[in-house]
């Protein structure tokens, strides 16, 4: 959904750098433990960096007047939202959104944009929406 009046949110470069270092350390530890040579380490790190980059850039959130786009293929219309709850996972804030089809979304609230994601969600969600009620009451 490409909409006018859309705000985009992504992982910040700081998060990407820290996660990249963390992934490189894990790849190094795994390859050393398994006794793989230096070429294996380099290839392992390269694979992790490519996969992480795809994940990071594919996990953009776009908030617009009609709803939310999460990643490349996930779309949510405001009228499909049944409930919304704030949650934390590993200390990071998420908005758990239940949809009419009973599926749930874990929307990361720590993504960066021109303003906080929570403000954008509160502004764009229509009156009476569970997201609007939760974020304006909180």
N, C-alpha and C positions, 0 to 999 in steps of 0.2 A: 504494500500500500504506500504509494507516494502521495503525501498530503501537503498542502500549504500549511504554514504555521506549525512546522514540525521541529521538535527539539531532539538532539541526539546526545547519547551518553555512552562513554566507553571507559575501559580501564585506562588509568593514567599511565604515563611513561614510567613513573616511579614503580607502580605495581608491576608493570611488564619487566622492568629491569630486575627487581627483587625476585620475581617468579622465575625469570630466566636463570639467575644465579642459583636459586634453589634447585631447579631442574638439572642444571649442570652438575651440582654437587651430588645429587641422587644418581645421575647417570654415571658419574665417576665412581661412586661407591659401589654401584652394582657391577660395573665392568671390572673393578679391582677384585671384588669378592669372587666373581666368576673366573678370574684369571685371564681376561681378554687382553690382547696387546693394545698398543697405543692407537693403531688404526681403528680398532673396535670402539675405543673411547671416543675418538673424533666422530665416527659415524653415528654412534649412539647419541651424542650431544646434538649433532646436526638434525637427526630425526626428531628429537624432543623439541628443539627450537622451532622447526617447521610446524610440527603439530601444535605447539603452544601458540605460535603466531596465528595459525588458522583459527584456533579457539578464541583467542583474544579479539581478533577483528571480526569474527563471525558472531560474537556475543554482544554486539552493539544493541542498545535499546533506543527506540525512537518513540516519542510520545507525541500524539497529534489529536486533533479534535474528534476523530472517529474511534480512537483506541490506542493500543500499544503494539508495536512491532518489536519482537525479541529475536535477535539473530537474523538469519537469512530467510527463514520459512515460517516462523511462528507469529501468528497475528491474533490479537484479542480485540474484540469490539467492546465498548463500554457496557452495552446492554447484556453481554454474556457473563458478566461478573455476578456471582452469587454471594460470595463472602470474601473478606480480606482480613489477614492477621499479620501483625509484625512478628518476626521470628529472628533468632540469631543462630548461626551455624559456625562453629569454630571462631566465635567472637565477632563475626561479620554480620551486618544487618541485612535482612531479606524481607520482602513482602510476599507472603504466601497468598496466592489468589486462587480461589476455587471457581471453576467455570460451570456453566449450565450442564455440560456433558460430564460433569463430575471429575474431570481431569484438573490437576493443579499445576500452578506455575510457581517457581521459586525465583522471584525477580530480585536480583542483587541491587541493593540501595547504595552501595559504595562506589558506583560508577561515576565518573566525572563528566561535567558539561559546563555550560556557561553559568548555570545556577544548580543548586542541589536537585537531584532527581525527585525527592519527596515534594518539593515545592511545585515542580512541573506537574506531577501526578495530581496534586491537590487542586491546581488551577484548571487543568484540562478535563478532569473527571466531571461528568454532569451531576447536577444536584440530585440527591437521593441515591447515588451510587455508593456501594459499600466502601469503595476506596476513598471517596470524598469524605464520607462520614468518619472513617477511621483516622484519616490524616488531619482533618480539621479538629477532631476531638482530642487528638494526641498532642 
